[in-house]
Amino acid sequence: MSKLSSKHPFRIGRSRTGLGLFATQPLKKGTRVVEYSGPKITNKRAEWIEENTDNRYVFELNDKWSIDGSTRSNLARYVNHSCRPNVEAYQYDMKIWYRARWTIKPGDEILVSYGQDYFDSFIKPVGCKCNTCLNRRKREREEERRKAARKRAAKKKNGKH
């Protein structure tokens, strides 16, 4: 991956879901991390893009405008989804920024919640791959195995009497 200039507190790297943004220095709570950038487009154009292309980088600003963040110069496009994000999106002066929700350590992936609509449309059908969801599913599978083992043990015990 191409090197980012040292003015950025992050780097692009491999993540579980493809490419991601990773902190290269501590990012304190409240720090503005990266701007979600791209051309402003009308929401009518945004709807057309979402219905007719594979572009999933449209970020709604308000009831009239959205940002088409599909350009590779939009480094925020590499911020992946998490159900327990460490950055949050906020709007200031018709721009979208991601800021740290708590201190992010160097090496940590920078993660944001994509929102319920995006989650339901694109992530839920294939299964969320964030650590929170993967760990939850792992715990649920372990509990199911324990239940099945207890059930088998109870059957075996009752069958011997």
C-alpha positions as CSV (number, residue, x, y, z in Angstrom):
1,M,0.0,0.0,0.0
2,S,1.2,3.5,-0.7
3,K,2.8,5.3,2.2
4,L,0.8,8.2,3.7
5,S,2.6,11.3,4.6
6,S,3.6,11.6,8.2
7,K,1.0,14.3,8.7
8,H,-1.6,11.6,9.1
9,P,-1.9,9.8,12.4
10,F,-2.8,6.5,10.6
11,R,-1.8,4.1,7.9
12,I,-3.8,2.0,5.5
13,G,-3.3,-1.8,6.0
14,R,-4.9,-5.2,5.8
15,S,-7.8,-5.9,8.1
16,R,-10.2,-8.8,8.5
17,T,-12.6,-7.2,6.0
18,G,-10.1,-6.0,3.4
19,L,-8.3,-2.7,3.8
20,G,-8.6,-0.7,7.0
21,L,-7.2,2.4,8.7
22,F,-4.8,1.8,11.6
23,A,-3.5,4.4,14.2
24,T,0.2,5.0,14.0
25,Q,0.3,7.2,17.1
26,P,-2.0,7.6,20.2
27,L,-5.2,9.4,19.3
28,K,-6.8,11.0,22.4
29,K,-10.5,11.0,23.1
30,G,-12.1,13.8,21.0
31,T,-9.3,14.0,18.5
32,R,-10.4,14.7,14.9
33,V,-9.0,11.7,13.1
34,V,-10.0,12.0,9.4
35,E,-12.4,13.9,7.2
36,Y,-14.9,11.9,5.1
37,S,-14.4,13.7,1.8
38,G,-15.6,13.7,-1.8
39,P,-17.9,15.7,-4.0
40,K,-21.2,16.9,-2.7
41,I,-24.1,15.4,-4.6
42,T,-27.8,15.7,-4.4
43,N,-29.7,13.0,-2.5
44,K,-31.5,12.3,-5.7
45,R,-28.2,11.5,-7.3
46,A,-27.1,9.5,-4.2
47,E,-30.2,7.3,-4.5
48,W,-29.5,6.7,-8.2
49,I,-25.9,5.7,-7.3
50,E,-27.0,3.4,-4.5
51,E,-29.6,1.7,-6.8
52,N,-27.5,1.4,-9.9
53,T,-23.8,0.9,-8.9
54,D,-21.7,-0.9,-6.3
55,N,-20.7,2.4,-4.7
56,R,-21.3,2.0,-1.0
57,Y,-19.5,5.2,0.0
58,V,-22.3,7.7,0.0
59,F,-22.7,9.6,3.3
60,E,-25.8,11.6,3.8
61,L,-25.3,15.2,5.0
62,N,-28.9,16.3,5.3
63,D,-32.2,16.0,3.5
64,K,-30.7,17.6,0.3
65,W,-27.0,16.7,0.1
66,S,-24.7,13.7,0.4
67,I,-21.0,13.1,0.0
68,D,-19.8,10.7,-2.6
69,G,-16.8,9.3,-0.8
70,S,-15.8,6.7,-3.4
71,T,-12.7,8.5,-4.5
72,R,-9.4,6.9,-3.3
73,S,-8.3,10.3,-2.0
74,N,-11.1,9.9,0.7
75,L,-9.0,8.2,3.3
76,A,-12.0,7.9,5.6
77,R,-13.4,5.3,3.2
78,Y,-10.9,2.8,4.8
79,V,-12.5,3.1,8.2
80,N,-14.4,-0.2,8.7
81,H,-17.6,-0.9,10.6
82,S,-17.7,-2.1,14.1
83,C,-20.7,-2.6,16.5
84,R,-18.3,-1.2,19.2
85,P,-16.6,1.7,17.3
86,N,-13.7,3.7,18.6
87,V,-14.5,6.8,16.4
88,E,-17.8,8.6,15.7
89,A,-19.0,10.6,12.8
90,Y,-19.9,14.2,13.3
91,Q,-20.9,17.0,11.0
92,Y,-19.3,20.5,11.0
93,D,-20.0,23.1,8.3
94,M,-21.3,20.6,5.7
95,K,-18.3,18.3,6.3
96,I,-18.2,14.9,8.0
97,W,-15.3,14.1,10.4
98,Y,-14.5,11.0,12.4
99,R,-13.3,11.8,16.0
100,A,-12.0,9.4,18.6
101,R,-14.6,8.2,21.2
102,W,-11.7,7.2,23.6
103,T,-7.9,7.0,23.3
104,I,-6.9,4.8,20.5
105,K,-3.5,3.1,20.8
106,P,-1.0,2.8,17.9
107,G,-1.7,-0.3,15.9
108,D,-5.5,-0.3,16.7
109,E,-7.8,-0.3,13.7
110,I,-9.9,2.8,13.5
111,L,-13.6,1.7,13.4
112,V,-17.0,3.5,13.1
113,S,-20.6,2.3,13.2
114,Y,-22.0,2.6,9.7
115,G,-25.5,3.0,11.1
116,Q,-28.6,0.8,11.3
117,D,-29.8,1.3,7.7
118,Y,-26.4,0.3,6.2
119,F,-26.0,-2.5,8.7
120,D,-29.4,-4.0,7.8
121,S,-28.9,-3.6,4.1
122,F,-25.3,-4.8,3.6
123,I,-23.7,-6.2,6.7
124,K,-26.5,-8.3,8.4
125,P,-27.2,-10.5,5.4
126,V,-23.5,-11.7,5.3
127,G,-22.8,-11.5,9.0
128,C,-20.9,-8.8,10.9
129,K,-17.2,-9.4,11.1
130,C,-16.4,-6.9,13.9
131,N,-14.6,-8.3,17.0
132,T,-17.7,-7.7,19.1
133,C,-19.9,-9.8,16.9
134,L,-17.3,-12.5,16.2
135,N,-16.7,-12.9,20.0
136,R,-20.4,-13.0,20.7
137,R,-21.0,-15.7,18.1
138,K,-18.0,-17.7,19.5
139,R,-19.5,-17.5,23.0
140,E,-22.9,-18.6,21.7
141,R,-21.4,-21.6,19.9
142,E,-19.4,-22.6,23.0
143,E,-22.6,-22.4,25.1
144,E,-24.5,-24.5,22.6
145,R,-21.7,-27.1,22.7
146,R,-21.9,-27.1,26.5
147,K,-25.7,-27.5,26.4
148,A,-25.4,-30.4,24.0
149,A,-22.7,-32.1,26.1
150,R,-24.9,-31.7,29.2
151,K,-27.9,-33.1,27.3
152,R,-25.8,-36.1,26.1
153,A,-24.5,-36.7,29.6
154,A,-28.0,-36.6,31.1
155,K,-29.3,-39.1,28.5
156,K,-26.3,-41.4,29.1
157,K,-26.9,-41.2,32.9
158,N,-30.6,-41.9,32.6
159,G,-30.1,-44.7,30.2
160,K,-27.8,-46.5,32.6
161,H,-30.3,-46.7,35.5
